[in-house]
Amino acid sequence: MKTQSYVHTIDIHVAGEAFRFLPCHWRWGADPTLFEEETHQLIKGILQEPRGHKDLNVCILAPAHSKKSNGTLLMFNYKGHQKCSTGGFVAAAVYLSDIEGVQGTSYVFEGHEQQVIVTKRHANDWEIQEDLLSDPSVEDVWKIWGQRVVAKPIPFELTVETLPECRKIFEKELLEEAPFDLLLLYTSSTFITFDTTGHIDRSPLTGASCYVLCSAHATDMEVANLLGHKAHVSLDRLHSNVRSTMRVRAEVIAMSRFVFQEKDPFQQGFLLF
């Protein structure tokens, strides 16, 4: 295996989330426990920054287990906990192509429990492919992108004003529902997703995938979350399982640090409960 280290530390913004790529030395390997001390110090620094650090994810692209893969992608949230985010895979593809200069039309990454293929279509449009399996024993519970997503329909419209009601549902589900990675609340027109800390998941990709699964057997939809981030999802169902081809358009907003959106309803990019 070629010895290589990533010398850049850069933030890549995808759908309102920032993914910070850190130097990786092959000697570390892909064991997340080896990064605990490193990430602890980095998280301390992130918490001291003036911008909403809850939107910032620390990413490390470690060596691949397979010759067919571009690497194992490790992601950590602002608390230093390992996570999985589809936006992170898009950011990793951008990092390799635009920063490291790795040539190719597609990039393969190993994640928590899955292998993800990211293909550049044109400009900033990307297609993401992965096997998607539902849990047939539990209604409205899905395993998506390595995350357990619980989906709940709500009887009121999703607006900034109704977010306190969403908070009440979140607290109830957190106590009563089996462990989940993301909670999806949805109506006939939009959705919003929360992680277990109550942080709004700004990337629409996981939520959009689950939303399509919950939408009357639709197989091809363009949907938007409450924040206005759009994704196009195409599902190809086979037999009793669900095999998906996710065609997801994710806008890469910028490669600079802490870009604000002019019409961001939360001003700092996250909802602080």
C-alpha positions in Angstrom: 0.0 0.0 0.0 1.4 3.4 -0.9 2.4 5.5 2.1 0.7 8.8 2.1 -0.5 11.5 4.4 -3.0 14.2 4.0 -1.5 17.6 4.6 -4.5 19.7 4.3 -7.0 20.7 7.0 -10.0 22.1 5.2 -13.7 22.5 5.7 -16.0 21.4 2.8 -19.6 22.5 3.1 -22.4 20.3 1.9 -26.1 21.1 2.3 -25.4 23.4 5.3 -23.0 21.1 7.2 -19.2 21.6 7.4 -16.9 18.6 7.1 -13.4 19.2 8.3 -10.8 16.9 6.9 -7.7 16.3 9.0 -4.3 15.0 8.3 -4.2 11.2 8.3 -1.0 9.1 8.6 -1.3 5.5 7.5 0.4 4.2 10.6 -2.8 5.1 12.6 -4.8 2.5 10.7 -8.6 2.7 10.6 -9.4 1.9 14.3 -11.5 4.8 15.7 -10.2 4.3 19.2 -6.7 5.3 18.0 -8.1 8.7 17.1 -9.7 9.4 20.5 -6.9 11.6 21.9 -6.4 13.4 18.6 -10.1 14.1 18.2 -10.5 15.2 21.8 -8.0 17.9 21.4 -9.5 19.0 18.1 -13.0 19.1 19.5 -11.8 21.3 22.3 -10.5 23.7 19.7 -13.7 23.6 17.7 -15.8 24.5 20.7 -13.8 27.7 21.1 -14.6 28.9 17.6 -17.2 31.6 17.2 -19.4 29.8 14.6 -22.1 27.2 15.4 -19.8 24.3 16.0 -22.8 21.8 16.0 -22.7 22.0 12.2 -19.1 21.0 12.1 -18.0 17.3 11.6 -14.5 16.1 11.9 -13.5 13.7 9.1 -10.6 11.4 8.7 -10.0 9.4 5.6 -8.1 6.3 6.7 -6.6 3.5 4.7 -9.0 1.2 2.7 -9.5 -2.4 3.5 -10.1 -3.2 -0.1 -8.1 -2.3 -3.2 -11.3 -1.2 -4.9 -12.0 1.4 -2.2 -10.6 5.0 -1.9 -10.5 4.8 1.8 -12.4 4.2 5.1 -14.2 7.4 6.1 -14.4 8.1 9.8 -16.7 11.0 10.9 -17.1 12.5 14.4 -19.7 15.0 15.5 -18.9 18.0 17.7 -19.0 15.9 20.8 -16.4 13.5 19.4 -18.8 10.7 18.9 -18.5 8.7 15.7 -21.3 9.3 13.2 -22.3 8.6 9.6 -23.5 11.3 7.2 -24.2 11.1 3.5 -23.0 14.7 3.1 -19.7 13.5 4.5 -19.3 11.0 1.6 -20.0 13.8 -0.9 -17.4 16.0 0.9 -14.9 13.2 0.9 -15.3 12.8 -2.9 -14.8 16.6 -3.3 -11.8 16.4 -1.1 -10.2 13.7 -3.1 -11.0 15.2 -6.5 -10.4 18.9 -5.8 -7.9 19.0 -3.0 -5.8 15.8 -3.3 -6.2 15.7 -7.1 -7.3 12.0 -7.2 -8.6 11.6 -10.7 -11.8 9.6 -11.4 -15.5 9.8 -12.1 -16.4 7.8 -9.1 -15.1 7.2 -5.6 -15.8 4.2 -3.3 -15.7 4.6 0.5 -16.1 2.2 3.4 -18.2 3.4 6.3 -19.7 2.1 9.4 -21.4 -1.0 8.0 -21.6 -0.2 4.3 -19.8 0.6 1.2 -20.8 3.8 -0.5 -20.1 4.8 -4.2 -20.1 8.6 -5.0 -20.2 9.5 -8.7 -19.7 13.0 -10.1 -22.4 13.8 -12.6 -21.7 17.4 -13.6 -20.8 20.6 -11.8 -21.7 20.1 -8.1 -24.2 17.2 -8.7 -23.3 13.8 -7.2 -24.9 10.4 -7.3 -24.7 8.2 -4.2 -25.3 4.5 -4.3 -25.7 2.0 -1.5 -27.7 -1.1 -0.5 -30.6 0.0 1.7 -32.3 -2.5 3.9 -35.5 -1.9 5.8 -36.4 -3.5 9.1 -39.6 -5.5 8.3 -40.3 -6.2 12.0 -40.8 -2.6 13.0 -43.1 -0.1 11.3 -41.4 3.1 10.1 -38.0 2.1 11.2 -35.3 2.1 8.6 -31.6 1.3 8.3 -30.2 4.0 6.1 -26.6 4.9 5.4 -25.6 2.8 8.4 -28.0 4.7 10.7 -31.2 3.6 12.4 -33.9 6.1 11.5 -37.3 6.2 13.2 -39.9 8.0 11.1 -43.0 9.6 12.6 -45.8 11.5 10.8 -47.0 14.6 12.6 -50.5 16.3 12.5 -49.3 19.9 12.1 -47.3 21.8 9.5 -43.6 22.0 9.9 -42.5 25.7 10.4 -40.0 27.5 12.5 -42.9 28.4 14.8 -43.8 24.8 15.4 -40.3 23.6 16.3 -41.1 23.7 20.1 -43.8 21.1 19.3 -41.3 19.0 17.5 -39.0 19.3 20.5 -41.8 17.7 22.7 -42.2 14.8 20.2 -38.4 14.4 20.2 -38.2 14.2 24.0 -41.0 11.7 24.1 -39.5 9.4 21.4 -36.1 9.6 23.1 -37.6 8.1 26.2 -40.0 5.6 24.7 -38.5 4.5 21.4 -35.8 1.9 21.0 -32.3 3.4 20.3 -32.1 5.4 17.1 -29.5 7.5 15.3 -32.0 9.9 13.7 -35.6 10.8 14.3 -37.6 11.8 11.1 -40.7 14.0 11.6 -42.7 14.5 8.4 -45.8 15.8 6.8 -47.2 15.5 3.3 -45.0 18.3 2.2 -41.8 18.3 4.1 -39.7 16.8 6.9 -37.1 17.4 9.5 -34.5 15.1 11.1 -32.9 15.2 14.6 -30.0 13.3 16.0 -30.0 11.9 19.5 -28.7 15.2 21.0 -31.7 17.2 19.5 -29.5 18.7 16.8 -31.2 19.3 13.5 -29.6 17.2 10.8 -29.0 19.8 8.1 -28.0 17.4 5.4 -31.2 16.3 3.6 -29.9 13.1 2.1 -30.7 10.5 4.8 -34.0 12.2 5.7 -34.9 12.4 2.0 -34.3 8.7 1.5 -36.4 7.8 4.5 -39.1 10.3 3.5 -39.4 8.6 0.1 -39.7 5.2 1.7 -42.6 6.5 3.8 -44.4 8.2 0.9 -46.9 5.7 -0.5 -44.4 3.5 -2.4 -43.0 6.4 -4.4 -39.9 5.4 -6.2 -38.7 8.8 -7.6 -39.1 12.1 -5.9 -37.4 15.4 -5.4 -38.0 16.5 -1.8 -36.8 19.3 0.5 -36.4 19.4 4.3 -37.7 22.3 6.4 -34.5 24.2 5.8 -35.0 24.1 2.1 -32.2 21.7 1.2 -33.3 19.6 -1.7 -32.4 16.1 -2.7 -33.5 13.8 -5.6 -34.0 10.2 -4.5 -34.6 7.2 -6.8 -35.4 3.8 -5.2 -35.3 0.5 -7.0 -37.2 -2.1 -5.0 -36.3 -5.8 -5.4 -38.2 -8.7 -3.7 -38.7 -8.5 0.1 -35.7 -6.2 0.6 -35.1 -2.7 -0.6 -32.2 -2.2 -2.9 -31.7 1.5 -3.6 -29.9 3.6 -6.2 -29.7 7.0 -4.6 -29.4 9.7 -7.1 -28.8 12.6 -4.8 -28.0 16.2 -5.8 -26.0 17.9 -3.0 -24.8 21.5 -3.5 -21.2 22.1 -2.4 -21.7 25.6 -0.9 -18.0 26.5 -0.4 -14.6 25.3 0.5 -14.1 28.1 3.0 -14.8 28.2 6.7 -18.1 29.0 8.2 -20.2 30.2 5.3 -23.5 31.8 6.3 -26.6 31.4 4.2 -28.5 34.7 3.7 -31.9 33.2 4.5 -30.9 30.8 7.3 -33.9 30.8 9.7 -31.6 29.8 12.5 -29.0 32.4 11.8 -26.1 30.4 13.3 -26.9 27.3 11.3 -28.3 25.1 14.1 -31.1 25.1 16.7 -29.8 25.3 20.2 -32.2 23.5 22.6 
